[in-house]
C-alpha cells in the first residue's frame, strides 16, 4: 500500500454554495453553446469538446463517490461509470452535471466533520475531510469547462471571488507541485488557476 497522509488546506474555504455557482455557470454556458461544433478539440487537451465535457461531469461525480465510501485505503471499487461516451450531447451533459452537483453537495453536507476518505491516490494516498471534496470536484470542473469553451470559442469568465476561494482553499494541495507547475497568488485568482495548470485564458 502507498504511504498515507492527511490533506492540508488553506484558511479560506470554497463552499458547497460556491460549487453550485460554478456548476450553474458551466451549465448556462454549455446550454447557450449547444448548437456549436462540439467535435472541435477542447483547448490544449487532446479530446473533443464533447469528450472533455463528459470527463468534466465525471469529475463532479467522483468526489461524491469517494467521500460516500469513507474508504481510507484507496478509491472505492464499485464500478460506477456515469460517463456517456458516444451518447453524450450538450443537453444530456448539462442534465448530468446538475445531478452530479446535487449529489456531491448532499454527500458533503451529510458527512460529519470528523469523517474522512481518500481524496487523491497519486503519488501517495491522501485523506481529505468533507469540506475538501467540493473544491476537489470544482477544480477539475472549472478547468475542463474552460477547455471546452476554448474549443467552442465562447467566453468563460468565472466570478473572481469564487476563484479566490478555490485558489486559497487548494493552495497547499500537492497536485499543484506534483501534477502541475505550482500555484502563485496575484490579484487575478482565475489567471493564477489557469497559469498553474498550464492553460491560457478563454476568449473574452
N, C-alpha and C positions, 0 to 999 in steps of 0.2 A: 504494500500500500504506500502511496505517496505520503510525504510529510503533510501535516495538517496544521493550519493556523487560522486565527480569527481575523476577519476583515476590519481594518481601521478606516473610519470615515471622518469627513470634515465636520466642523461645528455647525455649519448651516445645512439644513435638511431640505431635500427635494421630496415633496409630499405626494400622497395619493391624488390630491386635487391638482397638483402640477401634472401628474401622469394623465389625468383626464383632459387637461387643457392641451397637452401635446397631441394626444390621440384625436381630439376634436379638430385640431388644426390640420393634422395629416389627412383625416377623413374628408374634410371640406376641400382641401387642395386636390386630393386624388379624384374626388367626385367632379369637381369643376374641370378636370383634365381628362375625363373618362373617354372622350372621343379622339384623343390624340394617339400617336403611334407608340403603343406600349411594347412593341418589339424592338425599339431602339435600345442601345446599350445604356445602362444606368451609370452616369458619371464615370468614375475611373475604375469601377468594378468590371468584371468580365461577363456579367449576366445581363439579360434584358431587363427593362423596367418592370415587366410583369413578374419575372422570376425574383427580382430583388425585393419587390413589394411583398411577394409571398413569403420570402425569408424574413422580412421585417416583421410581419404579423406573427410568424412563428416565434420570433424573439420576444414577443409580448406574452405569448402563452407559456413559454419555457420557464420563466421565473416563478410563475404561479404554481406550476407542477413541482419545481424544485422545493419551494417553501412548504407546499402542502404535504410533501413526502416526509418532511422532518429528517431526512437522511443525513447522516454525518460522515458517511464513508464513501460517498460518490453520488452521481446523479441517479434518480430513480429509474429502474428498468421496467417501465410499464408499457412500452410500445405505443405510446400516443404520438400520432403524427398529424397535426392539424393543417399541414400544407396542402395546397390544392393542385399543384402541378399543372398539367395541361388543361384542367377545368377552371383555372383561375381567370377571373375577369375583374376589372376595376370595381364594379359594384359588389361582387362577392367578397373581394378582399376588404373593402370598407366594412361590410357587414361582419366579417370575421374579426377585423380589428376591434370593432365595438364590443364584440363578445369577449375577446381576449382581455381588453382593458378592464371590463367589469369583473371578470374572473380574477385577474391579478389584484385589483383593488380590494375585492371581497376577501381574498386569501390573506392579504396583508392586514386588513382591518380585523380579521378574525383571530389572528395569531397574538398570543400573549407576548409581552416584551422579552421574556426570557427564552422564547422558542428560537431555535437556530436550525439552519440547514446548509448544505453545500451550495455556494453561490458561484464559485469558479472551481474548475478542476485542473487547470494548467497555469503555470508549470507544476504547482502543487495544489492539493485540496485546500480551499479556503472557505471558512464557515462565515455566514452572514446572519445578521439579525433581521427581523421583519422589515424594519424601516429601510433596509438596503435593497430590497427586491423591486420596489417601484422604480428607483433610478437605474437599476440593472436592466430592466426591460426598456425604459425610456431612452437610455443611451443608444442602444442599437436601433431602436425605432426612429429616433430623430435623425441619426446619421444616415441610415439607409433611406429614409424619406427624402433627405437631401440628395442622395444619389439618384433616386427615381426622378425627382424634379429637375435635376440637371439633365438627365436623359430626355425628359419631355420638354425641356427648355421653358419651364414655368417658374415663377418666383416661389421661394420657400424661405420665410424670414421669421423664425420663432421669436416670441417675446424675450427681451433681454433679461427681465427679472427671473424668468423660468430658467433660462440658460445659465444665469448666475448661480442659482441654487443647485442646478445639476452639476456645474463645474465645481462648486465648493464642496458639495457632498462627496463627489467622487475623486477629488484632488489627490488623496493619499492612496487610491486604489492601484494595485500592481499592474493592471492592464496598460496604464499609460507608459510605463517604462519597459514592460516585458513584451507587449504586442505592438506598441506604437512608439512615438518619438518623445514622449514627455509632455506634460501639460504646464503651460505658463499662464500667468494672470495678467491681463491687460484690462483696459476699460471696455473691451468688447468681448464678453464671455462666449458669444456664439462663434466669433472668429477663433477664439482660443480652442474651442472644442474641435472645430474643423481643422485647424492647423495641427493640433496634436495627433489627429487621426489621419493626417496626410491628405486632406481634402481641400478643394477650392470652394469659394463662395458660389451660391446659386445665382443665376441672372436676376437682376432687380428691375 
